[in-house]
Amino acid sequence: MARILVVEDHPANLKLARIILENAGHVVVASDDAVDGLRVAAQIRPDLVLMDIQLPGMDGLEALARLRADPATAAIPAVAFTAFAMKDDRERFLAAGFNGYLEKPISVREFPAQVAALLASAGAGART
Ligand code: MN
């Protein structure tokens, strides 16, 4: 079980992610914009953040930069949650400081295992 913050402005994507993650036993907290997402991240210190890139106002890359710049949230694992999953984009996301990426559209069958692998590789749960 992990606490997962999903920052996603598309209601259908958020709804599907929430259903799948909750069915997998995780606690899901959601934000539909980056400013609110950063506030929530600092408040609840989630085990993992799924960060959409295309968001209204501040985009996901800027949000990640701010997450990493704040000592209170710098160590929180965050993955890009995006349809932009070309090889160059993946490298750009990792270079920007994301711990990984999850492709949209969400695969109902694969999503739980993908998230579990990201949690494991990010060392989620190892933080005190
Ligand atoms: Mn979006």
Backbone and ligand atoms as CSV (ligand in chain L), in Angstrom:
chain,resi,resn,atom,element,x,y,z
A,1,MET,N,N,0.844,-1.191,0.000
A,1,MET,CA,C,0.000,0.000,0.000
A,1,MET,C,C,0.880,1.241,0.000
A,2,ALA,N,N,0.538,2.166,-0.867
A,2,ALA,CA,C,1.270,3.427,-0.924
A,2,ALA,C,C,0.281,4.572,-1.036
A,3,ARG,N,N,0.758,5.752,-0.629
A,3,ARG,CA,C,-0.034,6.962,-0.861
A,3,ARG,C,C,0.458,7.579,-2.157
A,4,ILE,N,N,-0.426,7.704,-3.102
A,4,ILE,CA,C,-0.049,8.166,-4.434
A,4,ILE,C,C,-0.816,9.436,-4.762
A,5,LEU,N,N,-0.062,10.468,-5.113
A,5,LEU,CA,C,-0.663,11.729,-5.553
A,5,LEU,C,C,-0.711,11.733,-7.075
A,6,VAL,N,N,-1.893,11.883,-7.622
A,6,VAL,CA,C,-2.070,11.945,-9.066
A,6,VAL,C,C,-2.411,13.383,-9.437
A,7,VAL,N,N,-1.524,14.023,-10.203
A,7,VAL,CA,C,-1.781,15.379,-10.688
A,7,VAL,C,C,-2.175,15.248,-12.149
A,8,GLU,N,N,-3.429,15.441,-12.414
A,8,GLU,CA,C,-4.011,15.118,-13.736
A,8,GLU,C,C,-5.252,15.968,-13.940
A,9,ASP,N,N,-5.295,16.685,-15.067
A,9,ASP,CA,C,-6.434,17.577,-15.293
A,9,ASP,C,C,-7.545,16.934,-16.125
A,10,HIS,N,N,-7.288,15.757,-16.642
A,10,HIS,CA,C,-8.297,15.097,-17.471
A,10,HIS,C,C,-9.124,14.168,-16.581
A,11,PRO,N,N,-10.415,14.499,-16.375
A,11,PRO,CA,C,-11.211,13.748,-15.403
A,11,PRO,C,C,-11.268,12.246,-15.678
A,12,ALA,N,N,-11.351,11.864,-16.950
A,12,ALA,CA,C,-11.475,10.427,-17.245
A,12,ALA,C,C,-10.187,9.687,-16.893
A,13,ASN,N,N,-9.037,10.303,-17.190
A,13,ASN,CA,C,-7.763,9.675,-16.831
A,13,ASN,C,C,-7.627,9.552,-15.317
A,14,LEU,N,N,-8.005,10.617,-14.624
A,14,LEU,CA,C,-7.901,10.610,-13.172
A,14,LEU,C,C,-8.817,9.546,-12.572
A,15,LYS,N,N,-10.024,9.477,-13.097
A,15,LYS,CA,C,-10.994,8.516,-12.566
A,15,LYS,C,C,-10.489,7.087,-12.743
A,16,LEU,N,N,-9.974,6.812,-13.936
A,16,LEU,CA,C,-9.492,5.453,-14.214
A,16,LEU,C,C,-8.278,5.123,-13.347
A,17,ALA,N,N,-7.341,6.076,-13.250
A,17,ALA,CA,C,-6.159,5.843,-12.419
A,17,ALA,C,C,-6.566,5.593,-10.976
A,18,ARG,N,N,-7.517,6.384,-10.493
A,18,ARG,CA,C,-7.950,6.234,-9.103
A,18,ARG,C,C,-8.558,4.850,-8.863
A,19,ILE,N,N,-9.432,4.442,-9.758
A,19,ILE,CA,C,-10.110,3.144,-9.587
A,19,ILE,C,C,-9.084,2.007,-9.556
A,20,ILE,N,N,-8.163,2.048,-10.502
A,20,ILE,CA,C,-7.186,0.950,-10.591
A,20,ILE,C,C,-6.272,0.947,-9.370
A,21,LEU,N,N,-5.794,2.125,-8.988
A,21,LEU,CA,C,-4.850,2.193,-7.858
A,21,LEU,C,C,-5.537,1.831,-6.548
A,22,GLU,N,N,-6.766,2.281,-6.379
A,22,GLU,CA,C,-7.483,1.931,-5.149
A,22,GLU,C,C,-7.783,0.437,-5.106
A,23,ASN,N,N,-8.103,-0.133,-6.249
A,23,ASN,CA,C,-8.322,-1.586,-6.296
A,23,ASN,C,C,-7.051,-2.347,-5.949
A,24,ALA,N,N,-5.895,-1.730,-6.236
A,24,ALA,CA,C,-4.611,-2.369,-5.918
A,24,ALA,C,C,-4.210,-2.105,-4.465
A,25,GLY,N,N,-5.057,-1.394,-3.725
A,25,GLY,CA,C,-4.810,-1.206,-2.300
A,25,GLY,C,C,-4.124,0.095,-1.940
A,26,HIS,N,N,-3.941,0.971,-2.915
A,26,HIS,CA,C,-3.264,2.239,-2.653
A,26,HIS,C,C,-4.263,3.312,-2.230
A,27,VAL,N,N,-3.732,4.317,-1.565
A,27,VAL,CA,C,-4.522,5.493,-1.227
A,27,VAL,C,C,-4.203,6.572,-2.265
A,28,VAL,N,N,-5.231,7.087,-2.891
A,28,VAL,CA,C,-5.044,8.050,-3.974
A,28,VAL,C,C,-5.500,9.435,-3.526
A,29,VAL,N,N,-4.627,10.404,-3.748
A,29,VAL,CA,C,-4.971,11.806,-3.547
A,29,VAL,C,C,-4.793,12.476,-4.904
A,30,ALA,N,N,-5.718,13.331,-5.273
A,30,ALA,CA,C,-5.687,13.902,-6.620
A,30,ALA,C,C,-5.656,15.417,-6.593
A,31,SER,N,N,-4.977,15.955,-7.606
A,31,SER,CA,C,-5.040,17.387,-7.880
A,31,SER,C,C,-5.243,17.554,-9.376
A,32,ASP,N,N,-5.955,18.602,-9.765
A,32,ASP,CA,C,-6.140,18.804,-11.203
A,32,ASP,C,C,-5.314,19.969,-11.748
A,33,ASP,N,N,-4.430,20.516,-10.920
A,33,ASP,CA,C,-3.465,21.472,-11.461
A,33,ASP,C,C,-2.186,21.421,-10.629
A,34,ALA,N,N,-1.123,21.973,-11.195
A,34,ALA,CA,C,0.206,21.809,-10.606
A,34,ALA,C,C,0.371,22.581,-9.298
A,35,VAL,N,N,-0.215,23.759,-9.236
A,35,VAL,CA,C,-0.059,24.565,-8.022
A,35,VAL,C,C,-0.668,23.840,-6.827
A,36,ASP,N,N,-1.873,23.314,-7.040
A,36,ASP,CA,C,-2.508,22.559,-5.966
A,36,ASP,C,C,-1.725,21.271,-5.682
A,37,GLY,N,N,-1.237,20.639,-6.742
A,37,GLY,CA,C,-0.474,19.409,-6.566
A,37,GLY,C,C,0.765,19.616,-5.706
A,38,LEU,N,N,1.465,20.704,-5.919
A,38,LEU,CA,C,2.656,21.004,-5.117
A,38,LEU,C,C,2.284,21.245,-3.658
A,39,ARG,N,N,1.192,21.939,-3.460
A,39,ARG,CA,C,0.726,22.199,-2.093
A,39,ARG,C,C,0.401,20.882,-1.390
A,40,VAL,N,N,-0.310,20.004,-2.086
A,40,VAL,CA,C,-0.686,18.719,-1.497
A,40,VAL,C,C,0.549,17.852,-1.260
A,41,ALA,N,N,1.487,17.881,-2.191
A,41,ALA,CA,C,2.706,17.071,-2.034
A,41,ALA,C,C,3.459,17.472,-0.768
A,42,ALA,N,N,3.565,18.761,-0.535
A,42,ALA,CA,C,4.269,19.245,0.654
A,42,ALA,C,C,3.513,18.865,1.923
A,43,GLN,N,N,2.201,18.815,1.805
A,43,GLN,CA,C,1.355,18.553,2.968
A,43,GLN,C,C,1.355,17.074,3.353
A,44,ILE,N,N,1.217,16.188,2.362
A,44,ILE,CA,C,1.021,14.767,2.699
A,44,ILE,C,C,2.258,13.916,2.434
A,45,ARG,N,N,3.280,14.470,1.753
A,45,ARG,CA,C,4.487,13.685,1.447
A,45,ARG,C,C,4.138,12.302,0.889
A,46,PRO,N,N,3.562,12.258,-0.310
A,46,PRO,CA,C,3.154,10.966,-0.870
A,46,PRO,C,C,4.367,10.069,-1.166
A,47,ASP,N,N,4.082,8.770,-1.324
A,47,ASP,CA,C,5.135,7.820,-1.681
A,47,ASP,C,C,5.515,7.932,-3.151
A,48,LEU,N,N,4.593,8.443,-3.940
A,48,LEU,CA,C,4.825,8.573,-5.382
A,48,LEU,C,C,3.894,9.649,-5.920
A,49,VAL,N,N,4.411,10.430,-6.873
A,49,VAL,CA,C,3.574,11.396,-7.586
A,49,VAL,C,C,3.507,10.976,-9.054
A,50,LEU,N,N,2.298,10.870,-9.576
A,50,LEU,CA,C,2.107,10.714,-11.020
A,50,LEU,C,C,1.781,12.097,-11.554
A,51,MET,N,N,2.676,12.640,-12.370
A,51,MET,CA,C,2.556,14.033,-12.794
A,51,MET,C,C,2.260,14.128,-14.289
A,52,ASP,N,N,1.045,14.543,-14.591
A,52,ASP,CA,C,0.717,14.866,-15.977
A,52,ASP,C,C,1.660,15.985,-16.434
A,53,ILE,N,N,1.968,16.029,-17.715
A,53,ILE,CA,C,2.845,17.086,-18.226
A,53,ILE,C,C,2.028,18.276,-18.725
A,54,GLN,N,N,1.006,17.990,-19.510
A,54,GLN,CA,C,0.154,19.072,-20.004
A,54,GLN,C,C,-0.916,19.375,-18.968
A,55,LEU,N,N,-0.710,20.478,-18.281
A,55,LEU,CA,C,-1.644,20.910,-17.248
A,55,LEU,C,C,-1.987,22.372,-17.493
A,56,PRO,N,N,-3.148,22.819,-17.045
A,56,PRO,CA,C,-3.484,24.232,-17.196
A,56,PRO,C,C,-2.557,25.089,-16.334
A,57,GLY,N,N,-2.103,26.207,-16.869
A,57,GLY,CA,C,-1.171,27.043,-16.107
A,57,GLY,C,C,0.201,26.404,-16.089
A,58,MET,N,N,0.723,26.161,-14.893
A,58,MET,CA,C,2.047,25.555,-14.757
A,58,MET,C,C,2.036,24.124,-15.297
A,59,ASP,N,N,3.010,23.784,-16.159
A,59,ASP,CA,C,3.025,22.419,-16.686
A,59,ASP,C,C,3.783,21.474,-15.742
A,60,GLY,N,N,3.761,20.204,-16.094
A,60,GLY,CA,C,4.322,19.194,-15.211
A,60,GLY,C,C,5.827,19.296,-15.045
A,61,LEU,N,N,6.513,19.780,-16.065
A,61,LEU,CA,C,7.970,19.919,-15.956
A,61,LEU,C,C,8.336,21.036,-14.982
A,62,GLU,N,N,7.616,22.141,-15.065
A,62,GLU,CA,C,7.855,23.236,-14.119
A,62,GLU,C,C,7.487,22.791,-12.700
A,63,ALA,N,N,6.400,22.056,-12.599
A,63,ALA,CA,C,5.983,21.563,-11.283
A,63,ALA,C,C,7.056,20.645,-10.694
A,64,LEU,N,N,7.629,19.793,-11.527
A,64,LEU,CA,C,8.689,18.907,-11.041
A,64,LEU,C,C,9.895,19.721,-10.574
A,65,ALA,N,N,10.260,20.735,-11.350
A,65,ALA,CA,C,11.399,21.575,-10.962
A,65,ALA,C,C,11.160,22.200,-9.590
A,66,ARG,N,N,9.937,22.636,-9.353
A,66,ARG,CA,C,9.616,23.253,-8.053
A,66,ARG,C,C,9.572,22.210,-6.945
A,67,LEU,N,N,9.080,21.027,-7.280
A,67,LEU,CA,C,9.063,19.937,-6.302
A,67,LEU,C,C,10.490,19.625,-5.855
A,68,ARG,N,N,11.389,19.554,-6.823
A,68,ARG,CA,C,12.779,19.204,-6.539
A,68,ARG,C,C,13.527,20.353,-5.843
A,69,ALA,N,N,13.088,21.577,-6.075
A,69,ALA,CA,C,13.772,22.733,-5.506
A,69,ALA,C,C,13.411,22.964,-4.037
A,70,ASP,N,N,12.311,22.377,-3.605
A,70,ASP,CA,C,11.859,22.568,-2.222
A,70,ASP,C,C,12.367,21.412,-1.364
A,71,PRO,N,N,13.190,21.699,-0.353
A,71,PRO,CA,C,13.727,20.611,0.478
A,71,PRO,C,C,12.640,19.720,1.081
A,72,ALA,N,N,11.460,20.281,1.294
A,72,ALA,CA,C,10.379,19.508,1.899
A,72,ALA,C,C,9.842,18.436,0.956
A,73,THR,N,N,10.032,18.628,-0.336
A,73,THR,CA,C,9.455,17.696,-1.308
A,73,THR,C,C,10.489,17.119,-2.276
A,74,ALA,N,N,11.735,17.525,-2.139
A,74,ALA,CA,C,12.767,17.173,-3.130
A,74,ALA,C,C,12.934,15.666,-3.303
A,75,ALA,N,N,12.753,14.906,-2.233
A,75,ALA,CA,C,13.038,13.469,-2.288
A,75,ALA,C,C,11.830,12.624,-2.677
A,76,ILE,N,N,10.691,13.249,-2.909
A,76,ILE,CA,C,9.491,12.474,-3.241
A,76,ILE,C,C,9.609,11.940,-4.669
A,77,PRO,N,N,9.489,10.628,-4.834
A,77,PRO,CA,C,9.564,10.073,-6.184
A,77,PRO,C,C,8.424,10.593,-7.058
A,78,ALA,N,N,8.750,10.967,-8.267
A,78,ALA,CA,C,7.738,11.490,-9.177
A,78,ALA,C,C,7.976,10.940,-10.575
A,79,VAL,N,N,6.904,10.536,-11.222
A,79,VAL,CA,C,7.019,10.033,-12.583
A,79,VAL,C,C,6.136,10.850,-13.518
A,80,ALA,N,N,6.627,11.018,-14.746
A,80,ALA,CA,C,5.841,11.698,-15.767
A,80,ALA,C,C,4.698,10.780,-16.183
A,81,PHE,N,N,3.502,11.354,-16.235
A,81,PHE,CA,C,2.291,10.587,-16.535
A,81,PHE,C,C,1.723,11.216,-17.796
A,82,THR,N,N,2.091,10.655,-18.936
A,82,THR,CA,C,1.924,11.423,-20.153
A,82,THR,C,C,1.775,10.577,-21.406
A,83,ALA,N,N,1.118,11.157,-22.372
A,83,ALA,CA,C,1.015,10.519,-23.683
A,83,ALA,C,C,2.248,10.781,-24.529
A,84,PHE,N,N,3.076,11.723,-24.133
A,84,PHE,CA,C,4.300,12.032,-24.889
A,84,PHE,C,C,5.375,11.019,-24.555
A,85,ALA,N,N,5.290,9.839,-25.113
A,85,ALA,CA,C,6.233,8.805,-24.678
A,85,ALA,C,C,7.172,8.368,-25.792
A,86,MET,N,N,7.483,9.296,-26.679
A,86,MET,CA,C,8.530,9.004,-27.660
A,86,MET,C,C,9.851,8.894,-26.910
A,87,LYS,N,N,10.812,8.232,-27.538
A,87,LYS,CA,C,12.091,8.007,-26.869
A,87,LYS,C,C,12.728,9.324,-26.408
A,88,ASP,N,N,12.703,10.336,-27.252
A,88,ASP,CA,C,13.294,11.626,-26.879
A,88,ASP,C,C,12.590,12.230,-25.668
A,89,ASP,N,N,11.274,12.066,-25.632
A,89,ASP,CA,C,10.522,12.615,-24.512
A,89,ASP,C,C,10.883,11.903,-23.217
A,90,ARG,N,N,10.993,10.583,-23.303
A,90,ARG,CA,C,11.366,9.830,-22.102
A,90,ARG,C,C,12.694,10.326,-21.557
A,91,GLU,N,N,13.663,10.503,-22.454
A,91,GLU,CA,C,14.981,10.963,-22.018
A,91,GLU,C,C,14.902,12.373,-21.439
A,92,ARG,N,N,14.054,13.185,-22.044
A,92,ARG,CA,C,13.877,14.557,-21.545
A,92,ARG,C,C,13.268,14.538,-20.142
A,93,PHE,N,N,12.311,13.660,-19.932
A,93,PHE,CA,C,11.669,13.582,-18.607
A,93,PHE,C,C,12.667,13.101,-17.552
A,94,LEU,N,N,13.446,12.098,-17.906
A,94,LEU,CA,C,14.421,11.582,-16.934
A,94,LEU,C,C,15.485,12.641,-16.658
A,95,ALA,N,N,15.913,13.344,-17.711
A,95,ALA,CA,C,16.919,14.397,-17.541
A,95,ALA,C,C,16.383,15.524,-16.658
A,96,ALA,N,N,15.077,15.738,-16.730
A,96,ALA,CA,C,14.464,16.802,-15.929
A,96,ALA,C,C,14.364,16.417,-14.457
A,97,GLY,N,N,14.559,15.120,-14.159
A,97,GLY,CA,C,14.534,14.708,-12.766
A,97,GLY,C,C,13.404,13.773,-12.389
A,98,PHE,N,N,12.576,13.413,-13.379
A,98,PHE,CA,C,11.563,12.409,-13.068
A,98,PHE,C,C,12.227,11.065,-12.803
A,99,ASN,N,N,11.598,10.254,-11.939
A,99,ASN,CA,C,12.125,8.923,-11.617
A,99,ASN,C,C,11.692,7.874,-12.641
A,100,GLY,N,N,10.827,8.261,-13.543
A,100,GLY,CA,C,10.351,7.333,-14.558
A,100,GLY,C,C,9.175,7.960,-15.275
A,101,TYR,N,N,8.441,7.143,-16.012
A,101,TYR,CA,C,7.293,7.669,-16.737
A,101,TYR,C,C,6.257,6.572,-16.870
A,102,LEU,N,N,5.025,7.005,-17.003
A,102,LEU,CA,C,3.903,6.110,-17.242
A,102,LEU,C,C,3.172,6.633,-18.463
A,103,GLU,N,N,2.921,5.750,-19.395
A,103,GLU,CA,C,2.283,6.175,-20.630
A,103,GLU,C,C,0.767,6.160,-20.509
A,104,LYS,N,N,0.168,7.194,-21.100
A,104,LYS,CA,C,-1.266,7.194,-21.318
A,104,LYS,C,C,-1.516,6.870,-22.793
A,105,PRO,N,N,-2.589,6.223,-23.177
A,105,PRO,CA,C,-3.688,5.829,-22.288
A,105,PRO,C,C,-3.272,4.737,-21.292
A,106,ILE,N,N,-3.934,4.769,-20.139
A,106,ILE,CA,C,-3.676,3.786,-19.103
A,106,ILE,C,C,-4.084,2.400,-19.584
A,107,SER,N,N,-3.223,1.439,-19.372
A,107,SER,CA,C,-3.567,0.045,-19.615
A,107,SER,C,C,-4.112,-0.549,-18.320
A,108,VAL,N,N,-5.395,-0.881,-18.332
A,108,VAL,CA,C,-6.025,-1.409,-17.121
A,108,VAL,C,C,-5.285,-2.657,-16.645
A,109,ARG,N,N,-4.830,-3.445,-17.594
A,109,ARG,CA,C,-4.186,-4.717,-17.256
A,109,ARG,C,C,-2.786,-4.488,-16.685
A,110,GLU,N,N,-2.055,-3.526,-17.253
A,110,GLU,CA,C,-0.635,-3.376,-16.897
A,110,GLU,C,C,-0.369,-2.314,-15.829
A,111,PHE,N,N,-1.312,-1.404,-15.641
A,111,PHE,CA,C,-1.065,-0.242,-14.786
A,111,PHE,C,C,-0.634,-0.608,-13.353
A,112,PRO,N,N,-1.319,-1.564,-12.693
A,112,PRO,CA,C,-0.914,-1.874,-11.313
A,112,PRO,C,C,0.538,-2.343,-11.213
A,113,ALA,N,N,0.952,-3.180,-12.139
A,113,ALA,CA,C,2.331,-3.680,-12.104
A,113,ALA,C,C,3.325,-2.574,-12.449
A,114,GLN,N,N,2.945,-1.703,-13.364
A,114,GLN,CA,C,3.817,-0.575,-13.710
A,114,GLN,C,C,4.037,0.321,-12.489
A,115,VAL,N,N,2.963,0.596,-11.787
A,115,VAL,CA,C,3.079,1.449,-10.600
A,115,VAL,C,C,3.882,0.744,-9.509
A,116,ALA,N,N,3.637,-0.552,-9.328
A,116,ALA,CA,C,4.387,-1.309,-8.326
A,116,ALA,C,C,5.880,-1.273,-8.634
A,117,ALA,N,N,6.227,-1.401,-9.904
A,117,ALA,CA,C,7.642,-1.378,-10.288
A,117,ALA,C,C,8.244,-0.004,-10.026
A,118,LEU,N,N,7.475,1.050,-10.300
A,118,LEU,CA,C,7.980,2.401,-10.051
A,118,LEU,C,C,8.149,2.647,-8.558
A,119,LEU,N,N,7.212,2.159,-7.768
A,119,LEU,CA,C,7.332,2.303,-6.316
A,119,LEU,C,C,8.578,1.578,-5.817
A,120,ALA,N,N,8.807,0.385,-6.340
A,120,ALA,CA,C,9.972,-0.399,-5.901
A,120,ALA,C,C,11.266,0.273,-6.330
A,121,SER,N,N,11.313,0.734,-7.570
A,121,SER,CA,C,12.564,1.316,-8.065
A,121,SER,C,C,12.835,2.672,-7.435
A,122,ALA,N,N,11.765,3.351,-7.035
A,122,ALA,CA,C,11.941,4.659,-6.405
A,122,ALA,C,C,12.272,4.528,-4.923
A,123,GLY,N,N,12.229,3.293,-4.423
A,123,GLY,CA,C,12.510,3.099,-3.007
A,123,GLY,C,C,11.411,3.622,-2.117
A,124,ALA,N,N,10.211,3.707,-2.679
A,124,ALA,CA,C,9.087,4.210,-1.880
A,124,ALA,C,C,8.863,3.301,-0.688
A,125,GLY,N,N,8.550,3.884,0.421
A,125,GLY,CA,C,8.364,3.122,1.641
A,125,GLY,C,C,9.630,3.044,2.454
A,126,ALA,N,N,10.759,3.351,1.828
A,126,ALA,CA,C,12.033,3.347,2.542
A,126,ALA,C,C,12.225,4.653,3.310
A,127,ARG,N,N,11.467,5.668,2.888
A,127,ARG,CA,C,11.587,6.941,3.584
A,127,ARG,C,C,10.890,6.874,4.926
A,128,THR,N,N,11.371,7.632,5.862
A,128,THR,CA,C,10.724,7.632,7.168
A,128,THR,C,C,9.787,8.823,7.266
L,1,MN,MN,MN,-3.338,17.098,-19.051
